[in-house]
Amino acid sequence: MKAYLKLLAATTAASVATAPALAQNTASASSTATLKIVAPLTITAGTVLAFGTVVKPATGSYTITVDTAGSHASSTANSYLPSSPATTAASFSITGEPSQAASITVGTAGVMTMNGPSASTLSVTLTSSKASTTLPSGSDSFTVGGSFTLTSAQTTGVYTGTLTAVVTYN
């Protein structure tokens, strides 16, 4: 029995010597979390984009433009009626977080569609007075003009469209 106990002790000692060490090692670190909450963006429409009253060409085509200051121009003389309503650029006011950067987009990829009689349409290329802003004092404004090509085939009548402007924090 003594020999058996010696053998058991030797086997136990050998297995303990070859077993991997089970060391306990832990480490920890701390970090800081930060958050800045800003005022929500709001945008308000002011004046509308008005092209006035124009005369379509007898043949061919020409371009009608209202710039971001509201002035009209045409690639040909006598395209506006003298009694035409005033032309205006669309205007928008923005409010939000002071000094926060924001981008401005107008239309769908800079274009809007105006619908007229008999399913006629005009495609208007839009121009914004600003592509971005930093909202000085938490507010800013911008204007939008546009241009389109008027052809002799265009249906006469009143055309209307919706000009959408989007302001997004950067």
N, C-alpha and C positions, 0 to 999 in steps of 0.2 A: 504494500500500500504506500510505503514511503517512496518507492520508485515512481509510482503513479502520480503522487503529489508533486514530485520533482519535475516530472515530465509535464504536468499541467501548468506548473509555475513557469517553466521554460517556454512553453507554447504561448502562454498569455503575455509574457514579457516580450517575445518576438513579435507578436501581432501588435502590441502597443507601440513598439519601436518603429514598425513599418507603416502605421496608420498616419494619414496626413494630420497636420496640426489644425485644429479648429479655432483659429484666433478670432476674436470679436473686434472689428474695426468699424467705427462710425465717424462721419464727418458731417458738418452742417454749415450752411452759409445763409445769409439774409440779403434780400434785395429790396429796393424801394419801388412801390407802384405809384404811378402818377396818372392824373386825369385832368383834362381841361374841358369844361363845359362852355359852349358858346351859344349866343342868342340865335334863334332860328332865322333863316332867311325868309324875307317876304318880298314880293314883287307886285307892283300895282301899275296897271295900264293907265296912261293919261290920254293924250291926243291920239287920233287914229291916223293911219297912213292914207292920205287922200291924194289921188292923182288928178282930180279935177275932171273937166270934160274935154275930151280930145276928139278930133276928126280922123276917121280912118282914111288911109291913103286910097286913091282911086285905083292905083296899081302899085305893085311892089310892097315894100314894108319900110318902117322906120322904128327907132327906139324911143321910148318914152321913159324919162327918169325923174324921180323926186329924190334929191340927195338927203343926207342926214340932218341938214339944216332946214329942210322943207322947201327948198327952191326947186322949181321944175325946169326941165330942159328937154329938148327933142332934137333928134338928128335931122329934122327938116323944119323949115319955117312954116308958120301958120297952122300948126297941128293943134294948138289950144284955142278954144273959143274965147273971145274977149270977155264974155260974161261968165266964164267958167268959175265955179266955186274955187276958193283958195286951195292951194296945195299945201299939205302939211306932212311932216315926218311923224311917225308914231313915236310916242315918248313913254318911258317906263321909269319908275322910281323903285329903288332897292333899299331895304333896311336889313341890318344884321349886326354881327359882332364887329366893333370898331377895329380897324387895321387888319382884318382877316381877308386873305386873298380869295377871290371868286372868279370863275370864268363865266362868260356870257355867250349863249348860242341863240340864234334866231331861225325860225322856220325849221323845215326838215332839210338838213344839210344846206342851209342858206337859201332855201326856195319855199315859196308858198303858192298854192293854186287859188285863183279867183274863178268863181263859177258865174256864168251868165245865162242868158236865155237859150232855150233849145239845147241844153246840155253843152253849151260852148264853155271853154275854159281858157284862161290865160295863165301862163307860168311866170311868176314874178321872182326875179333874183333879188334877194334882200341884202342890205348892207347895214351893219351896226356901227355906231360911232365908237364903240368900245368892244374889244374881245375879252377884256378882263378888267378887274378893279381890285383895289385893296380896301374898299369901304371906309374912306376917311371919315372919322367921327361916327361911324356906324351907318352911314347912308350915302347913296350916290344915285346918279341917274344916267340914262343913255337914250339915244334916239335911233330910229331905224328908218332908212329910206329903201327905195327899190327901183327896179327898172324891168321893162318887158318890151318885147318886139311886137308891134302892131302890124298886121298884114291886111291887105285889101280883102281877104277872104273871111276876116273875123266878123262874127255876127254882131250887129249893133244892139245896144241895150245896156242895162246896169249890171255891173259885175261886183261881186263881194267875195271876200275870203277871210279866213281867220289867221291872224299873224300871232304865232306863239313864240314867246321869249322865255328862255330857261336860264336861271342863275344857279350855279353850283359852287359850293365851297371847294377850294383846292386843298 
